[in-house]
Amino acid sequence: MLDYKKMRESEYVEKQYENVLALNERKNLHEKYSVNKKGFTSWLYEQYNFPTECSILELGSGKGDLWKNHISDIVPEFKLVLSDFSDGMVEYLRNEYAKSPVNIKKIDIQDIPYDNDTFDIIIANSMLYHVPNIDKALCEVYRVLKKGGKFYTATFGENGLTKFIFDTLKELHLVTENKTNVSFTLQNGDEQLRRYFANVQRKEYYDKLEISESNDLVEYIYSMTSMKGLSESQKTKMIDFYETQKNAAGIIEIPKEYGTFIAVK
Ligand SMILES: C[S@@+](CC[C@H](N)C(=O)[O-])C[C@H]1O[C@@H](n2cnc3c(N)ncnc32)[C@H](O)[C@@H]1O
């Protein structure tokens, strides 16, 4: 049986992201099978409305993919800080953005090493649900954001890919209960943000997955650290299950629920 309690332990999350390959595996599934070809990251970037001169802090930047197609936007007038709490990601960012006017820092969102009212914009995408103390993180974000500054935080919804995976595991008796991490989702993020920010807006990205090779889905599931306890026979059981689904419908259709909150201080 899998140890779901581990999923929110900070050390555990850090381990999950020290290996960039696992993150790639998960992104590939979305790139290959998403119906909306714009892509969530491009859509997210379109939601941002950066003033010409501003200070921006990104927390939990991962591989810095948000900026990958917008390198020319990064000018010195953009005082941009990319950060992550994982050494592996920070090293990756240092190499990837060596030629850009970007400051790279190792930062835990729960303890941001900047003075009050420092940034015009703060971004923390697809990461708050990993954080053990979300209240502390939001309090820190609010503190270092300037008055009138914007906090953008993307997350997933409770009825998308993760629920689909856990429902399958339950059906195959690989888990007894669906204990998906829903600590910060499109459904409950608004309420959490409103404890700090009076003005909170939610925007949704419309998409779904249409998977034609069930093996890709199983590899994705295996790349999740919480699934490392699965044996080879359990993997085979999963492949058979998805293969049957695919043969019946031609594809495996999975709903996606992603979006972002925009909170103003
Ligand atoms: C799912 S990835 C998202 C990466 C990137 N924001 C994106 O959207 O592609 C989550 C990232 O958050 C980082 N992370 C998790 N907990 C963190 C924390 N407490 N403080 C800062 N970064 C954290 C992880 O190391 C990982 O790089």
PDBQT file of the ligand as one rigid body, heavy atoms in Angstrom, charges set to zero:
ROOT
HETATM    1  C1  LIG A 301       5.132  21.442  -9.777  1.00  0.00    +0.000 C 
HETATM    2  S1  LIG A 301       6.638  22.315  -9.660  1.00  0.00    +0.000 S 
HETATM    3  C2  LIG A 301       6.178  23.796 -10.468  1.00  0.00    +0.000 C 
HETATM    4  C3  LIG A 301       7.329  24.470 -11.106  1.00  0.00    +0.000 C 
HETATM    5  C4  LIG A 301       6.955  25.754 -11.861  1.00  0.00    +0.000 C 
HETATM    6  N1  LIG A 301       6.384  26.756 -10.981  1.00  0.00    +0.000 N 
HETATM    7  C5  LIG A 301       6.024  25.456 -12.999  1.00  0.00    +0.000 C 
HETATM    8  O1  LIG A 301       4.844  25.853 -12.919  1.00  0.00    +0.000 OA
HETATM    9  O2  LIG A 301       6.466  24.826 -13.959  1.00  0.00    +0.000 OA
HETATM   10  C6  LIG A 301       6.716  22.816  -7.953  1.00  0.00    +0.000 C 
HETATM   11  C7  LIG A 301       8.023  23.491  -7.578  1.00  0.00    +0.000 C 
HETATM   12  O3  LIG A 301       7.887  24.070  -6.278  1.00  0.00    +0.000 OA
HETATM   13  C8  LIG A 301       9.064  23.844  -5.539  1.00  0.00    +0.000 C 
HETATM   14  N2  LIG A 301       8.713  23.920  -4.109  1.00  0.00    +0.000 N 
HETATM   15  C9  LIG A 301       8.010  23.026  -3.372  1.00  0.00    +0.000 A 
HETATM   16  N3  LIG A 301       7.891  23.457  -2.102  1.00  0.00    +0.000 NA
HETATM   17  C10 LIG A 301       8.500  24.665  -2.043  1.00  0.00    +0.000 A 
HETATM   18  C11 LIG A 301       8.701  25.632  -1.002  1.00  0.00    +0.000 A 
HETATM   19  N4  LIG A 301       8.261  25.407   0.235  1.00  0.00    +0.000 N 
HETATM   20  N5  LIG A 301       9.332  26.791  -1.306  1.00  0.00    +0.000 NA
HETATM   21  C12 LIG A 301       9.804  27.011  -2.566  1.00  0.00    +0.000 A 
HETATM   22  N6  LIG A 301       9.687  26.118  -3.586  1.00  0.00    +0.000 NA
HETATM   23  C13 LIG A 301       9.035  24.968  -3.328  1.00  0.00    +0.000 A 
HETATM   24  C14 LIG A 301       9.541  22.482  -5.998  1.00  0.00    +0.000 C 
HETATM   25  O4  LIG A 301      10.923  22.288  -5.745  1.00  0.00    +0.000 OA
HETATM   26  C15 LIG A 301       9.210  22.551  -7.497  1.00  0.00    +0.000 C 
HETATM   27  O5  LIG A 301      10.270  23.059  -8.262  1.00  0.00    +0.000 OA
ENDROOT
TORSDOF 0
